[in-house]
Amino acid sequence: MLASDIFHCEICCGGMSAVHLLCCHHPLLHFRVGELIGGSQREERTEVLTRRMIDSGLNPDDYWWYLDLRRYGSVPHSGFGLGFERLVQFSTGVENIRDVIPFPRYPSHCKF
């Protein structure tokens, strides 16, 4: 798992090291479809988020909307997401996820 994939997760139990990143992120992985369900404790502090973005090689200006949601503070919160297309792929045995996506997404299709 790349650090840039989880910049929004809260760091747990001792923080970051050069070897690995320990965070409150608990995915349900399947060998054929990848992450079927992902759950994590979100980082609510904007200064920590900004530093983690920079440390991950991400430009905080590209995530202005994400930081803006937390400008006036937030509460500790968690969440999970189930990838519908991955669930359909897993349930039907379809090899390629592109064959189960009902509304294809591609670069420059959406302005935001």
All heavy atoms as an XYZ file, in Angstrom:
905
protein
N       0.852     -1.173      0.000
C       0.000      0.000      0.000
C       0.894      1.232      0.000
O       1.821      1.343      0.772
C      -0.886     -0.041      1.238
C      -1.877      1.081      1.299
S      -3.037      0.898      2.665
C      -3.746     -0.674      2.312
N       0.599      2.161     -0.859
C       1.392      3.377     -0.957
C       0.948      4.396      0.061
O      -0.236      4.492      0.392
C       1.255      3.973     -2.354
C       1.730      3.105     -3.504
C       1.380      3.767     -4.820
C       3.218      2.859     -3.401
N       1.893      5.188      0.555
C       1.556      6.224      1.529
C       0.587      7.226      0.937
O      -0.273      7.752      1.629
C       2.825      6.930      2.002
N       0.690      7.506     -0.359
C      -0.210      8.479     -0.978
C      -1.637      7.959     -1.031
O      -2.575      8.740     -1.123
C       0.268      8.835     -2.382
O       0.279      7.695     -3.200
N      -1.819      6.633     -0.973
C      -3.163      6.072     -0.981
C      -3.894      6.336      0.324
O      -5.112      6.304      0.360
C      -3.111      4.556     -1.195
C      -2.672      4.180     -2.597
O      -2.753      5.040     -3.484
O      -2.247      3.039     -2.782
N      -3.161      6.585      1.382
C      -3.792      6.670      2.686
C      -3.412      7.942      3.447
O      -3.344      7.938      4.655
C      -3.468      5.415      3.521
C      -1.980      5.131      3.523
C      -4.229      4.225      3.018
C      -1.583      3.996      4.415
N      -3.188      9.034      2.740
C      -2.834     10.275      3.434
C      -3.955     10.742      4.340
O      -3.724     11.450      5.307
C      -2.466     11.387      2.434
C      -3.646     12.001      1.738
C      -4.329     13.055      2.322
C      -4.068     11.543      0.504
C      -5.416     13.623      1.693
C      -5.146     12.104     -0.123
C      -5.832     13.155      0.463
N      -5.198     10.361      4.052
C      -6.343     10.814      4.821
C      -6.599      9.988      6.078
O      -7.471     10.319      6.862
C      -7.598     10.800      3.947
C      -7.982      9.425      3.499
N      -7.364      8.797      2.445
C      -8.899      8.549      3.981
C      -7.895      7.608      2.271
N      -8.822      7.431      3.196
N      -5.840      8.905      6.285
C      -6.033      8.042      7.457
C      -5.230      8.549      8.636
O      -4.128      9.048      8.477
C      -5.598      6.619      7.141
S      -6.552      5.844      5.857
N      -5.785      8.358      9.801
C      -5.083      8.753     11.016
C      -3.955      7.769     11.297
O      -4.110      6.563     11.148
C      -6.065      8.767     12.185
C      -5.449      9.240     13.473
C      -6.477      9.337     14.588
O      -7.525      9.956     14.357
O      -6.204      8.795     15.666
N      -2.805      8.301     11.721
C      -1.665      7.464     12.080
C      -1.892      6.897     13.481
O      -2.295      7.602     14.387
C      -0.356      8.285     12.065
C      -0.081      8.812     10.665
C       0.820      7.455     12.566
C       0.236      7.750      9.656
N      -1.626      5.610     13.644
C      -1.822      4.946     14.937
C      -0.496      4.405     15.463
O       0.413      4.120     14.690
C      -2.770      3.761     14.780
S      -4.395      4.192     14.191
N      -0.423      4.230     16.730
C       0.627      3.442     17.385
C       2.043      3.790     16.955
O       2.756      2.966     16.393
C       0.380      1.956     17.143
S      -1.258      1.421     17.609
N       2.471      4.998     17.128
C       3.871      5.305     16.916
C       4.220      6.050     15.654
O       5.362      6.438     15.480
N       3.312      6.228     14.744
C       3.585      7.068     13.584
C       4.259      6.377     12.431
O       4.216      5.165     12.277
N       4.936      7.200     11.605
C       5.531      6.717     10.365
C       6.985      6.335     10.561
O       7.682      6.872     11.389
C       5.469      7.806      9.299
C       4.148      7.901      8.610
S       4.227      8.938      7.169
C       4.077     10.536      7.889
N       7.432      5.436      9.734
C       8.842      5.112      9.651
C       9.191      4.991      8.178
O       8.313      4.997      7.323
C       9.143      3.802     10.376
O       8.648      2.710      9.636
N      10.462      4.893      7.887
C      10.883      4.764      6.493
C      10.477      3.410      5.924
O      10.370      3.246      4.731
C      12.398      4.940      6.395
N      10.242      2.434      6.785
C       9.931      1.085      6.328
C       8.444      0.909      6.045
O       8.061      0.347      5.034
C      10.388      0.050      7.373
C      10.021     -1.355      6.942
C      11.878      0.176      7.617
N       7.607      1.396      6.921
C       6.175      1.200      6.720
C       5.382      2.322      7.365
O       5.886      3.097      8.156
C       5.742     -0.151      7.282
C       5.719     -0.184      8.781
N       6.856     -0.198      9.537
C       4.690     -0.196      9.653
C       6.539     -0.228     10.815
N       5.230     -0.226     10.912
N       4.127      2.381      7.002
C       3.201      3.366      7.541
C       2.119      2.600      8.283
O       1.460      1.742      7.705
C       2.590      4.163      6.393
C       1.537      5.197      6.741
C       2.174      6.315      7.565
C       0.949      5.775      5.486
N       1.992      2.868      9.558
C       0.982      2.192     10.350
C      -0.168      3.160     10.565
O      -0.001      4.205     11.179
C       1.582      1.759     11.694
C       0.671      0.966     12.615
C       0.250     -0.326     11.935
C       1.379      0.665     13.911
N      -1.296      2.836     10.014
C      -2.445      3.718     10.182
C      -3.683      2.889     10.472
O      -3.671      1.674     10.345
C      -2.651      4.593      8.952
S      -3.390      3.741      7.577
N      -4.724      3.571     10.858
C      -5.993      2.907     11.161
C      -6.757      2.692      9.859
O      -7.726      3.376      9.569
C      -6.805      3.750     12.133
S      -6.003      3.959     13.721
N      -6.276      1.773      9.055
C      -6.889      1.453      7.767
C      -6.996     -0.059      7.682
O      -5.997     -0.761      7.796
C      -6.018      1.993      6.628
C      -6.527      1.661      5.263
N      -7.614      2.288      4.708
C      -6.097      0.772      4.349
C      -7.830      1.810      3.507
N      -6.918      0.883      3.259
N      -8.214     -0.572      7.518
C      -8.425     -2.010      7.545
C      -9.245     -2.440      6.333
O     -10.466     -2.477      6.393
C      -9.123     -2.424      8.842
C      -8.409     -1.946     10.051
N      -7.251     -2.534     10.516
C      -8.638     -0.905     10.880
C      -6.831     -1.894     11.583
N      -7.646     -0.899     11.820
N      -8.569     -2.781      5.237
C      -9.300     -3.207      4.047
C      -9.631     -4.704      4.075
O      -8.960     -5.498      4.734
C      -8.321     -2.909      2.918
C      -6.981     -3.086      3.547
C      -7.144     -2.629      4.976
N     -10.682     -5.077      3.341
C     -10.987     -6.469      3.086
C     -10.511     -6.740      1.664
O     -11.066     -6.216      0.700
C     -12.491     -6.744      3.202
C     -12.954     -8.147      2.793
C     -12.307     -9.211      3.672
C     -14.456     -8.241      2.842
N      -9.435     -7.514      1.547
C      -8.810     -7.761      0.251
C      -9.188     -9.134     -0.276
O      -9.352    -10.088      0.496
C      -7.285     -7.671      0.376
C      -6.737     -6.359      0.916
C      -5.235     -6.462      1.120
C      -7.069     -5.217     -0.017
N      -9.314     -9.215     -1.595
C      -9.559    -10.482     -2.269
C      -8.476    -10.657     -3.321
O      -8.125     -9.698     -4.015
C     -10.946    -10.498     -2.904
C     -11.295    -11.814     -3.498
N     -10.995    -12.148     -4.790
C     -11.915    -12.894     -2.960
C     -11.410    -13.370     -5.042
N     -11.980    -13.846     -3.944
N      -7.944    -11.849     -3.452
C      -6.800    -12.068     -4.338
C      -7.085    -11.744     -5.801
O      -6.187    -11.427     -6.552
C      -6.280    -13.501     -4.208
C      -7.192    -14.547     -4.791
C      -6.994    -14.993     -6.087
C      -8.232    -15.068     -4.045
C      -7.828    -15.953     -6.635
C      -9.069    -16.027     -4.585
C      -8.870    -16.472     -5.877
N      -8.358    -11.808     -6.239
C      -8.658    -11.589     -7.648
C      -9.144    -10.169     -7.953
O      -8.861     -9.636     -9.013
C      -9.711    -12.594     -8.112
C      -9.788    -12.765     -9.596
C     -10.614    -13.969     -9.991
N     -11.855    -14.088     -9.262
C     -12.993    -13.535     -9.662
N     -13.055    -12.852    -10.769
N     -14.093    -13.689     -8.949
N      -9.867     -9.543     -7.039
C     -10.447     -8.223     -7.324
C      -9.784     -7.081     -6.565
O     -10.071     -5.926     -6.820
C     -11.974     -8.202     -7.070
C     -12.674     -9.196     -7.956
C     -12.308     -8.435     -5.610
N      -8.902     -7.394     -5.621
C      -8.238     -6.332     -4.862
C      -9.035     -5.949     -3.629
O      -9.622     -6.792     -2.966
N      -9.091     -4.649     -3.345
C      -9.791     -4.171     -2.153
C     -11.286     -4.181     -2.392
O     -11.804     -3.393     -3.170
C      -9.323     -2.761     -1.794
C      -9.959     -2.236     -0.521
C      -9.433     -0.874     -0.114
O      -8.213     -0.745      0.062
O     -10.252      0.040      0.013
N     -11.973     -5.069     -1.725
C     -13.416     -5.187     -1.856
C     -14.114     -4.173     -0.950
O     -15.052     -3.501     -1.363
C     -13.836     -6.611     -1.504
C     -15.240     -7.057     -1.861
C     -15.519     -6.862     -3.339
C     -15.431     -8.511     -1.490
N     -13.643     -4.076      0.279
C     -14.178     -3.109      1.241
C     -12.998     -2.423      1.908
O     -12.018     -3.072      2.261
C     -15.043     -3.790      2.322
C     -16.222     -4.536      1.700
C     -15.540     -2.772      3.339
C     -16.990     -5.379      2.688
N     -13.072     -1.113      2.072
C     -12.030     -0.375      2.772
C     -12.632      0.415      3.918
O     -13.689      1.019      3.778
N     -11.973      0.375      5.050
C     -12.451      1.128      6.205
C     -11.280      1.784      6.897
O     -10.194      1.218      6.970
N     -11.484      3.008      7.382
C     -10.370      3.690      8.036
C     -10.868      4.770      8.982
O     -11.979      5.271      8.851
C      -9.440      4.317      7.002
O     -10.106      5.318      6.280
N      -9.994      5.088      9.929
C     -10.182      6.251     10.794
C      -9.623      7.436     10.026
O      -8.485      7.411      9.577
C      -9.408      6.064     12.104
C      -9.353      7.283     12.996
C     -10.657      7.534     13.727
O     -11.402      6.610     13.973
N     -10.919      8.769     14.053
N     -10.407      8.477      9.821
C      -9.982      9.627      9.036
C      -9.192     10.608      9.890
O      -9.435     10.762     11.082
C     -11.189     10.367      8.447
C     -12.154      9.514      7.667
C     -11.499      8.914      6.438
N     -12.493      8.438      5.504
C     -12.801      7.179      5.304
N     -12.195      6.252      5.980
N     -13.714      6.832      4.429
N      -8.243     11.270      9.263
C      -7.480     12.331      9.930
C      -8.283     13.613      9.797
O      -8.646     14.012      8.701
C      -6.107     12.487      9.269
C      -5.268     13.584      9.858
C      -5.004     13.400     11.345
O      -4.276     12.465     11.707
O      -5.530     14.207     12.136
N      -8.561     14.270     10.922
C      -9.394     15.474     10.886
C      -8.607     16.777     11.011
O      -9.155     17.853     10.798
C     -10.478     15.407     11.976
C      -9.967     15.542     13.390
C      -9.496     14.229     13.999
O      -9.563     13.183     13.346
O      -9.051     14.280     15.154
N      -7.328     16.717     11.321
C      -6.519     17.922     11.533
C      -5.899     18.385     10.205
O      -5.119     17.655      9.600
C      -5.436     17.651     12.569
C      -6.021     17.265     13.937
C      -4.988     16.680     14.838
N      -4.561     15.391     14.278
C      -3.664     14.605     14.854
N      -3.088     14.967     15.974
N      -3.328     13.459     14.302
N      -6.228     19.600      9.786
C      -5.775     20.090      8.477
C      -4.262     20.225      8.388
O      -3.684     19.949      7.340
C      -6.425     21.442      8.119
O      -6.156     22.377      9.153
C      -7.907     21.301      7.923
N      -3.606     20.627      9.475
C      -2.151     20.780      9.420
C      -1.460     19.423      9.239
O      -0.461     19.308      8.527
C      -1.607     21.512     10.649
C      -1.804     20.821     11.985
C      -3.176     20.987     12.603
O      -4.008     21.750     12.067
O      -3.435     20.347     13.640
N      -2.005     18.394      9.857
C      -1.451     17.047      9.695
C      -1.720     16.543      8.278
O      -0.850     15.971      7.629
C      -2.039     16.080     10.751
C      -1.576     14.655     10.505
C      -1.666     16.533     12.153
N      -2.930     16.774      7.777
C      -3.266     16.367      6.409
C      -2.351     17.032      5.385
O      -1.836     16.374      4.474
C      -4.714     16.731      6.093
C      -5.787     15.793      6.625
C      -7.163     16.416      6.485
C      -5.727     14.470      5.905
N      -2.142     18.328      5.544
C      -1.284     19.063      4.608
C       0.140     18.517      4.642
O       0.744     18.284      3.586
C      -1.292     20.567      4.933
O      -2.649     21.039      4.900
C      -0.464     21.347      3.946
N       0.676     18.287      5.831
C       2.029     17.737      5.946
C       2.117     16.348      5.329
O       3.071     16.018      4.619
C       2.456     17.696      7.411
C       3.940     17.313      7.574
C       4.368     17.153      9.013
N       3.880     15.860      9.504
C       3.009     15.702     10.504
N       2.536     16.739     11.137
N       2.608     14.510     10.876
N       1.111     15.502      5.557
C       1.109     14.142      5.000
C       1.003     14.164      3.481
O       1.596     13.335      2.796
C      -0.035     13.330      5.589
C       0.024     13.137      7.087
C       0.540     11.821      7.589
N       0.181     10.654      6.861
C      -0.919      9.916      7.076
N      -1.781     10.270      8.002
N      -1.128      8.841      6.366
N       0.247     15.123      2.938
C       0.159     15.249      1.478
C       1.523     15.587      0.888
O       1.961     14.971     -0.088
C      -0.847     16.334      1.094
C      -2.268     15.958      1.286
S      -3.318     17.366      0.886
C      -4.882     16.793      1.473
N       2.177     16.556      1.497
C       3.505     16.970      1.020
C       4.497     15.821      1.151
O       5.255     15.535      0.218
C       3.982     18.223      1.773
C       3.095     19.411      1.403
C       5.450     18.518      1.485
C       3.276     20.623      2.282
N       4.479     15.133      2.294
C       5.379     13.992      2.511
C       5.116     12.865      1.517
O       6.017     12.097      1.191
C       5.241     13.450      3.935
C       5.766     14.414      4.987
O       6.466     15.390      4.618
O       5.455     14.206      6.184
N       3.877     12.745      1.038
C       3.512     11.706      0.079
C       3.756     12.126     -1.360
O       3.459     11.371     -2.285
C       2.035     11.335      0.248
O       1.789     10.819      1.531
N       4.248     13.356     -1.557
C       4.506     13.830     -2.907
C       3.278     14.364     -3.607
O       3.262     14.480     -4.831
N       2.242     14.684     -2.842
C       1.018     15.233     -3.412
C       1.003     16.741     -3.239
O       1.542     17.270     -2.264
C      -0.209     14.622     -2.731
C      -0.331     13.107     -2.813
C      -1.468     12.619     -1.934
C      -0.549     12.673     -4.252
N       0.374     17.439     -4.158
C       0.254     18.887     -4.095
C      -1.026     19.249     -3.334
O      -2.129     18.972     -3.830
C       0.215     19.464     -5.504
C       0.144     20.978     -5.506
O       0.100     21.614     -4.463
N       0.130     21.544     -6.694
N      -0.926     19.877     -2.158
C      -2.123     20.233     -1.391
C      -3.092     21.137     -2.155
O      -4.294     21.104     -1.898
C      -1.567     20.954     -0.158
C      -0.186     20.426     -0.007
C       0.298     20.188     -1.416
N      -2.590     21.907     -3.112
C      -3.477     22.759     -3.913
C      -4.468     21.927     -4.728
O      -5.581     22.374     -5.007
C      -2.677     23.661     -4.846
C      -1.877     24.704     -4.088
O      -2.242     25.022     -2.929
O      -0.887     25.202     -4.645
N      -4.075     20.719     -5.096
C      -4.972     19.840     -5.847
C      -6.083     19.275     -4.965
O      -7.084     18.768     -5.469
C      -4.195     18.676     -6.470
C      -3.226     19.133     -7.537
O      -3.428     20.238     -8.104
O      -2.258     18.389     -7.807
N      -5.888     19.349     -3.669
C      -6.864     18.822     -2.714
C      -7.480     19.944     -1.865
O      -7.871     19.729     -0.726
C      -6.192     17.790     -1.794
C      -5.726     16.567     -2.550
C      -4.445     16.512     -3.070
C      -6.576     15.501     -2.773
C      -4.024     15.411     -3.795
C      -6.169     14.393     -3.485
C      -4.886     14.355     -3.996
O      -4.469     13.273     -4.710
N      -7.591     21.123     -2.437
C      -8.135     22.276     -1.713
C      -9.527     21.992     -1.176
O      -9.872     22.381     -0.060
C      -8.162     23.517     -2.613
C      -9.101     23.364     -3.775
C      -8.784     22.923     -5.031
C     -10.508     23.634     -3.786
N      -9.905     22.888     -5.818
C     -10.988     23.330     -5.076
C     -11.415     24.105     -2.826
C     -12.319     23.477     -5.443
C     -12.743     24.242     -3.197
C     -13.178     23.940     -4.493
N     -10.327     21.293     -1.952
C     -11.700     20.993     -1.548
C     -11.736     20.064     -0.337
O     -12.589     20.201      0.538
C     -12.464     20.364     -2.718
C     -11.787     19.141     -3.251
C     -10.813     19.070     -4.213
C     -11.999     17.803     -2.811
N     -10.412     17.785     -4.411
C     -11.127     16.970     -3.565
C     -12.839     17.216     -1.875
C     -11.068     15.602     -3.404
C     -12.772     15.837     -1.715
C     -11.905     15.057     -2.477
N     -10.790     19.126     -0.250
C     -10.734     18.195      0.866
C     -10.315     18.929      2.140
O     -10.879     18.711      3.213
C      -9.752     17.069      0.538
C      -9.830     15.904      1.482
C     -10.792     14.923      1.325
C      -8.941     15.787      2.542
C     -10.869     13.848      2.192
C      -9.012     14.714      3.409
C      -9.975     13.758      3.233
O     -10.060     12.700      4.102
N      -9.329     19.811      2.005
C      -8.878     20.596      3.157
C      -9.927     21.619      3.574
O     -10.092     21.902      4.757
C      -7.554     21.284      2.826
C      -6.370     20.337      2.602
C      -5.185     21.098      2.035
C      -6.011     19.614      3.881
N     -10.647     22.162      2.597
C     -11.675     23.165      2.890
C     -12.803     22.577      3.738
O     -13.399     23.286      4.558
C     -12.227     23.740      1.585
C     -13.036     24.987      1.820
O     -12.542     25.905      2.515
O     -14.185     25.059      1.323
N     -13.107     21.310      3.559
C     -14.139     20.653      4.361
C     -13.782     20.635      5.846
O     -14.654     20.559      6.698
C     -14.333     19.210      3.892
C     -14.987     19.022      2.538
C     -14.906     17.556      2.117
C     -16.422     19.487      2.564
N     -12.476     20.730      6.150
C     -12.019     20.659      7.529
C     -11.480     21.991      8.056
O     -10.897     22.052      9.121
C     -10.930     19.583      7.642
C     -11.523     18.206      7.501
C     -10.605     17.266      6.786
N     -11.217     15.960      6.641
C     -12.046     15.630      5.656
N     -12.364     16.505      4.733
N     -12.570     14.432      5.588
N     -11.686     23.054      7.313
C     -11.127     24.359      7.666
C     -11.565     24.825      9.053
O     -10.772     25.376      9.812
C     -11.539     25.407      6.636
C     -10.940     26.767      6.952
C     -11.366     27.880      6.046
N     -11.861     27.430      4.757
C     -12.435     28.228      3.888
N     -12.598     29.498      4.167
N     -12.869     27.776      2.748
N     -12.815     24.629      9.415
C     -13.321     25.102     10.695
C     -13.372     24.002     11.746
O     -14.056     24.108     12.747
C     -14.705     25.718     10.505
C     -14.647     26.905      9.585
C     -15.192     26.838      8.312
C     -14.019     28.076      9.980
C     -15.119     27.928      7.462
C     -13.942     29.162      9.132
C     -14.494     29.076      7.877
O     -14.418     30.152      7.030
N     -12.646     22.925     11.474
C     -12.583     21.834     12.439
C     -13.487     20.684     12.047
O     -14.382     20.817     11.232
N     -13.213     19.567     12.626
C     -13.984     18.362     12.364
C     -13.906     17.490     13.605
O     -13.163     17.778     14.529
C     -13.399     17.628     11.147
O     -14.158     16.491     10.848
N     -14.668     16.459     13.616
C     -14.648     15.523     14.730
C     -13.976     14.240     14.280
O     -13.959     13.931     13.085
C     -16.079     15.230     15.231
C     -16.711     16.480     15.771
C     -16.926     14.633     14.126
N     -13.394     13.496     15.208
C     -12.851     12.191     14.825
C     -13.971     11.331     14.227
O     -15.061     11.245     14.794
C     -12.357     11.603     16.139
C     -12.110     12.788     17.015
C     -13.149     13.801     16.620
N     -13.704     10.753     13.083
C     -14.721      9.947     12.425
C     -14.082      8.850     11.580
O     -12.935      8.953     11.178
C     -15.640     10.813     11.566
C     -14.931     11.560     10.480
N     -14.146     12.665     10.722
C     -14.893     11.348      9.147
C     -13.653     13.102      9.585
N     -14.075     12.326      8.611
N     -14.862      7.832     11.345
C     -14.417      6.682     10.559
C     -15.451      6.393      9.490
O     -16.550      6.939      9.503
C     -14.278      5.444     11.448
O     -13.347      5.670     12.457
N     -15.075      5.527      8.597
C     -16.017      5.145      7.564
C     -15.525      3.934      6.806
O     -14.398      3.482      6.980
N     -16.400      3.401      5.981
C     -16.011      2.295      5.123
C     -16.732      2.444      3.801
O     -17.744      3.129      3.685
C     -16.306      0.940      5.768
C     -17.734      0.492      5.637
C     -18.102     -0.378      4.623
C     -18.695      0.933      6.518
C     -19.419     -0.794      4.501
C     -20.005      0.527      6.402
C     -20.368     -0.345      5.391
N     -16.188      1.830      2.796
C     -16.804      1.869      1.483
C     -16.730      0.497      0.838
O     -15.745     -0.227      0.975
N     -17.800      0.147      0.169
C     -17.877     -1.110     -0.562
C     -17.866     -0.761     -2.039
O     -18.724     -0.009     -2.516
C     -19.164     -1.846     -0.197
C     -19.546     -3.051     -1.053
C     -18.540     -4.177     -0.830
C     -20.936     -3.529     -0.700
N     -16.902     -1.276     -2.768
C     -16.827     -1.027     -4.201
C     -17.866     -1.867     -4.931
O     -17.718     -3.089     -5.040
N     -18.926     -1.214     -5.432
C     -20.022     -1.947     -6.060
C     -19.548     -2.752     -7.264
O     -19.901     -3.921     -7.428
C     -21.147     -0.988     -6.469
C     -22.300     -1.678     -7.119
C     -23.154     -2.471     -6.372
C     -22.515     -1.572     -8.480
C     -24.214     -3.133     -6.966
C     -23.567     -2.223     -9.086
C     -24.426     -3.007     -8.330
N     -18.741     -2.104     -8.125
C     -18.256     -2.823     -9.304
C     -17.388     -4.018     -8.913
O     -17.456     -5.075     -9.532
C     -17.468     -1.888    -10.230
C     -18.325     -0.882    -10.963
C     -18.432      0.441    -10.221
O     -17.968      0.524     -9.058
O     -18.976      1.391    -10.798
N     -16.572     -3.851     -7.877
C     -15.738     -4.972     -7.426
C     -16.595     -6.089     -6.826
O     -16.283     -7.270     -6.979
C     -14.700     -4.498     -6.425
C     -13.648     -3.619     -7.076
C     -12.651     -3.144     -6.042
N     -11.791     -2.125     -6.577
C     -10.598     -2.368     -7.122
N     -10.151     -3.599     -7.198
N      -9.865     -1.378     -7.570
N     -17.682     -5.712     -6.148
C     -18.592     -6.722     -5.609
C     -19.258     -7.497     -6.745
O     -19.353     -8.727     -6.693
C     -19.654     -6.073     -4.721
C     -20.703     -7.006     -4.139
C     -20.054     -8.034     -3.211
C     -21.772     -6.211     -3.411
N     -19.700     -6.801     -7.787
C     -20.305     -7.471     -8.946
C     -19.272     -8.362     -9.624
O     -19.562     -9.505    -10.000
C     -20.895     -6.443     -9.933
C     -21.341     -7.111    -11.226
C     -22.053     -5.689     -9.292
N     -18.055     -7.867     -9.776
C     -16.991     -8.654    -10.384
C     -16.728     -9.924     -9.569
O     -16.615    -11.018    -10.121
C     -15.713     -7.829    -10.495
C     -14.560     -8.567    -11.132
C     -13.262     -7.778    -11.084
O     -13.127     -6.798    -10.367
N     -12.286     -8.225    -11.850
N     -16.649     -9.765     -8.247
C     -16.415    -10.905     -7.358
C     -17.572    -11.905     -7.431
O     -17.365    -13.112     -7.529
C     -16.240    -10.390     -5.927
C     -16.250    -11.459     -4.875
C     -15.166    -12.309     -4.721
C     -17.330    -11.603     -4.031
C     -15.166    -13.301     -3.750
C     -17.346    -12.584     -3.059
C     -16.264    -13.423     -2.922
N     -18.813    -11.399     -7.399
C     -20.005    -12.263     -7.375
C     -20.216    -13.017     -8.680
O     -20.688    -14.153     -8.673
C     -21.255    -11.428     -7.085
O     -21.127    -10.777     -5.854
N     -19.895    -12.384     -9.803
C     -20.158    -13.005    -11.102
C     -18.965    -13.757    -11.672
O     -19.126    -14.531    -12.617
C     -20.584    -11.931    -12.124
O     -19.520    -10.987    -12.281
C     -21.865    -11.237    -11.685
N     -17.780    -13.485    -11.159
C     -16.592    -14.138    -11.682
C     -16.049    -13.512    -12.955
O     -15.198    -14.096    -13.624
N     -16.531    -12.326    -13.312
C     -16.052    -11.630    -14.504
C     -14.576    -11.288    -14.321
O     -14.165    -10.825    -13.249
C     -16.890    -10.353    -14.770
C     -16.296     -9.525    -15.887
C     -18.324    -10.723    -15.085
N     -13.767    -11.526    -15.338
C     -12.327    -11.328    -15.242
C     -11.915     -9.862    -15.135
O     -11.073     -9.502    -14.328
C     -11.632    -11.948    -16.462
C     -11.675    -13.462    -16.477
C     -10.792    -14.093    -15.419
O      -9.707    -13.556    -15.147
O     -11.206    -15.125    -14.862
N     -12.481     -8.999    -15.978
C     -12.046     -7.604    -16.059
C     -13.115     -6.682    -15.488
O     -14.286     -6.750    -15.893
C     -11.754     -7.227    -17.513
C     -10.956     -5.958    -17.619
O     -11.193     -4.992    -16.900
N     -10.002     -5.943    -18.533
N     -12.707     -5.802    -14.585
C     -13.671     -4.906    -13.935
C     -14.352     -3.969    -14.934
O     -15.481     -3.533    -14.730
C     -13.002     -4.117    -12.786
C     -14.058     -3.485    -11.887
C     -12.018     -3.086    -13.349
C     -13.541     -2.991    -10.577
N     -13.698     -3.682    -16.055
C     -14.306     -2.804    -17.063
C     -15.598     -3.391    -17.628
O     -16.445     -2.661    -18.119
C     -13.327     -2.525    -18.191
C     -12.195     -1.609    -17.765
C     -11.263     -1.370    -18.896
N     -10.518     -2.604    -19.142
C      -9.504     -2.724    -19.953
N      -9.103     -1.694    -20.657
N      -8.881     -3.869    -20.094
N     -15.750     -4.704    -17.532
C     -16.940     -5.359    -18.072
C     -18.143     -5.280    -17.139
O     -19.246     -5.684    -17.523
C     -16.637     -6.819    -18.402
C     -15.606     -6.949    -19.508
O     -15.551     -6.036    -20.366
O     -14.853     -7.931    -19.500
N     -17.969     -4.783    -15.918
C     -19.091     -4.690    -14.979
C     -19.425     -3.246    -14.604
O     -20.342     -3.021    -13.833
C     -18.830     -5.515    -13.695
C     -18.663     -6.984    -14.031
C     -17.641     -4.988    -12.931
N     -18.723     -2.279    -15.159
C     -18.979     -0.879    -14.821
C     -20.159     -0.368    -15.645
O     -20.092     -0.329    -16.880
C     -17.725     -0.016    -15.069
C     -16.598     -0.465    -14.139
C     -18.035      1.462    -14.871
C     -15.284      0.239    -14.363
N     -21.273      0.021    -14.992
C     -22.460      0.444    -15.744
C     -22.307      1.812    -16.407
O     -22.890      2.063    -17.457
C     -23.566      0.459    -14.692
C     -22.858      0.644    -13.401
C     -21.519     -0.002    -13.557
N     -21.545      2.696    -15.799
C     -21.342      4.035    -16.340
C     -19.844      4.289    -16.422
O     -19.231      4.716    -15.449
C     -22.013      5.096    -15.456
C     -23.480      4.827    -15.251
C     -23.935      4.302    -14.062
C     -24.385      5.089    -16.269
C     -25.280      4.046    -13.872
C     -25.734      4.827    -16.089
C     -26.186      4.305    -14.889
N     -19.240      4.028    -17.570
C     -17.780      4.143    -17.692
C     -17.267      5.534    -17.338
O     -17.893      6.544    -17.633
C     -17.524      3.830    -19.167
C     -18.714      3.070    -19.609
C     -19.863      3.590    -18.796
N     -16.109      5.538    -16.686
C     -15.426      6.782    -16.334
C     -14.099      6.788    -17.058
O     -13.419      5.767    -17.134
C     -15.224      6.844    -14.825
C     -16.523      6.856    -14.061
C     -16.310      6.790    -12.564
N     -15.720      5.541    -12.126
C     -16.374      4.483    -11.725
N     -17.687      4.496    -11.736
N     -15.757      3.399    -11.313
N     -13.731      7.938    -17.569
C     -12.460      8.051    -18.267
C     -11.941      9.471    -18.105
O     -12.706     10.388    -17.767
C     -12.591      7.670    -19.753
C     -13.714      8.382    -20.466
C     -13.501      9.609    -21.087
C     -14.983      7.836    -20.538
C     -14.526     10.268    -21.744
C     -16.009      8.493    -21.185
C     -15.769      9.708    -21.790
O     -16.784     10.354    -22.428
N     -10.649      9.701    -18.325
C     -10.065     11.038    -18.124
C     -10.780     12.101    -18.955
O     -11.192     11.855    -20.087
C      -8.610     10.863    -18.597
C      -8.335      9.411    -18.432
C      -9.646      8.699    -18.704
N     -10.959     13.265    -18.341
C     -11.593     14.444    -18.947
C     -13.086     14.285    -19.177
O     -13.711     15.099    -19.835
C     -10.911     14.814    -20.283
O      -9.543     15.050    -20.072
N     -13.686     13.224    -18.624
C     -15.129     13.016    -18.762
C     -15.911     13.938    -17.817
O     -16.992     14.388    -18.144
C     -15.464     11.561    -18.494
C     -16.926     11.226    -18.597
N     -17.590     11.215    -19.802
C     -17.842     10.925    -17.661
C     -18.853     10.910    -19.586
N     -19.020     10.726    -18.295
N     -15.329     14.202    -16.663
C     -15.972     15.042    -15.648
C     -15.069     16.244    -15.375
O     -13.857     16.086    -15.241
C     -16.189     14.220    -14.386
S     -17.025     15.117    -13.068
N     -15.637     17.410    -15.265
C     -14.826     18.618    -15.070
C     -14.104     18.609    -13.740
O     -13.038     19.173    -13.609
C     -15.718     19.857    -15.161
C     -16.215     20.133    -16.542
C     -17.043     21.406    -16.570
C     -17.578     21.662    -17.960
N     -18.381     22.888    -17.986
N     -14.699     18.020    -12.703
C     -14.099     18.094    -11.372
C     -13.443     16.809    -11.014
O     -13.924     15.789    -10.872
C     -15.179     18.463    -10.357
C     -14.637     18.903     -9.040
C     -13.873     20.049     -8.936
C     -14.856     18.185     -7.906
C     -13.367     20.474     -7.725
C     -14.366     18.582     -6.684
C     -13.628     19.729     -6.601
